[in-house]
Amino acid sequence: MFEKVMKFIGKLFLVLLLLFIASIIIYFTNADMKLSAQMAKILEPWYDKMERDRRM
Protein backbone atom coordinates (compact mmCIF):
# COMPACT_ATOMS: atom_id res chain seq x y z
CA MET A 1 0.00 0.00 0.00
CA PHE A 2 2.77 2.42 0.96
CA GLU A 3 4.58 1.71 -2.30
CA LYS A 4 1.48 2.61 -4.34
CA VAL A 5 1.08 5.87 -2.46
CA MET A 6 4.75 6.77 -2.98
CA LYS A 7 4.50 5.88 -6.68
CA PHE A 8 1.45 8.13 -7.01
CA ILE A 9 3.16 10.98 -5.15
CA GLY A 10 6.21 10.58 -7.39
CA LYS A 11 4.11 10.80 -10.55
CA LEU A 12 2.20 13.77 -9.18
CA PHE A 13 5.46 15.53 -8.34
CA LEU A 14 6.79 14.86 -11.84
CA VAL A 15 3.66 16.27 -13.48
CA LEU A 16 3.73 19.37 -11.27
CA LEU A 17 7.43 19.87 -12.02
CA LEU A 18 6.82 19.63 -15.77
CA LEU A 19 3.94 22.10 -15.55
CA PHE A 20 6.12 24.49 -13.58
CA ILE A 21 8.94 24.25 -16.13
CA ALA A 22 6.45 24.80 -18.97
CA SER A 23 5.05 27.89 -17.24
CA ILE A 24 8.58 29.32 -16.77
CA ILE A 25 9.32 28.78 -20.48
CA ILE A 26 6.05 30.46 -21.46
CA TYR A 27 6.82 33.37 -19.12
CA PHE A 28 10.38 33.98 -20.38
CA THR A 29 9.47 33.71 -24.05
CA ASN A 30 6.36 35.89 -23.59
CA ALA A 31 4.41 33.23 -25.50
CA ASP A 32 1.12 34.05 -23.79
CA MET A 33 1.09 37.61 -25.12
CA LYS A 34 2.19 36.47 -28.57
CA LEU A 35 -0.78 34.10 -28.63
CA SER A 36 -3.07 36.89 -27.42
CA ALA A 37 -1.91 39.15 -30.24
CA GLN A 38 -2.65 36.46 -32.81
CA MET A 39 -6.08 35.84 -31.33
CA ALA A 40 -6.84 39.58 -31.39
CA LYS A 41 -6.17 39.71 -35.13
CA ILE A 42 -8.73 36.96 -35.64
CA LEU A 43 -11.34 38.31 -33.22
CA GLU A 44 -11.24 42.02 -34.12
CA PRO A 45 -13.20 41.70 -37.41
CA TRP A 46 -15.86 39.65 -35.65
CA TYR A 47 -16.09 42.17 -32.81
CA ASP A 48 -16.27 45.11 -35.23
CA LYS A 49 -19.28 43.53 -36.99
CA MET A 50 -21.27 43.29 -33.75
CA GLU A 51 -24.25 45.59 -33.45
CA ARG A 52 -23.98 47.96 -30.51
CA ASP A 53 -26.59 49.46 -28.28
CA ARG A 54 -25.41 52.97 -27.48
CA ARG A 55 -28.33 54.05 -25.30
CA MET A 56 -27.51 55.55 -21.91
C-alpha positions as CSV (number, residue, x, y, z in Angstrom):
1,M,0.0,0.0,0.0
2,F,2.8,2.4,1.0
3,E,4.6,1.7,-2.3
4,K,1.5,2.6,-4.3
5,V,1.1,5.9,-2.5
6,M,4.7,6.8,-3.0
7,K,4.5,5.9,-6.7
8,F,1.4,8.1,-7.0
9,I,3.2,11.0,-5.2
10,G,6.2,10.6,-7.4
11,K,4.1,10.8,-10.6
12,L,2.2,13.8,-9.2
13,F,5.5,15.5,-8.3
14,L,6.8,14.9,-11.8
15,V,3.7,16.3,-13.5
16,L,3.7,19.4,-11.3
17,L,7.4,19.9,-12.0
18,L,6.8,19.6,-15.8
19,L,3.9,22.1,-15.5
20,F,6.1,24.5,-13.6
21,I,8.9,24.2,-16.1
22,A,6.5,24.8,-19.0
23,S,5.1,27.9,-17.2
24,I,8.6,29.3,-16.8
25,I,9.3,28.8,-20.5
26,I,6.1,30.5,-21.5
27,Y,6.8,33.4,-19.1
28,F,10.4,34.0,-20.4
29,T,9.5,33.7,-24.1
30,N,6.4,35.9,-23.6
31,A,4.4,33.2,-25.5
32,D,1.1,34.1,-23.8
33,M,1.1,37.6,-25.1
34,K,2.2,36.5,-28.6
35,L,-0.8,34.1,-28.6
36,S,-3.1,36.9,-27.4
37,A,-1.9,39.2,-30.2
38,Q,-2.6,36.5,-32.8
39,M,-6.1,35.8,-31.3
40,A,-6.8,39.6,-31.4
41,K,-6.2,39.7,-35.1
42,I,-8.7,37.0,-35.6
43,L,-11.3,38.3,-33.2
44,E,-11.2,42.0,-34.1
45,P,-13.2,41.7,-37.4
46,W,-15.9,39.7,-35.7
47,Y,-16.1,42.2,-32.8
48,D,-16.3,45.1,-35.2
49,K,-19.3,43.5,-37.0
50,M,-21.3,43.3,-33.7
51,E,-24.2,45.6,-33.5
52,R,-24.0,48.0,-30.5
53,D,-26.6,49.5,-28.3
54,R,-25.4,53.0,-27.5
55,R,-28.3,54.0,-25.3
56,M,-27.5,55.6,-21.9
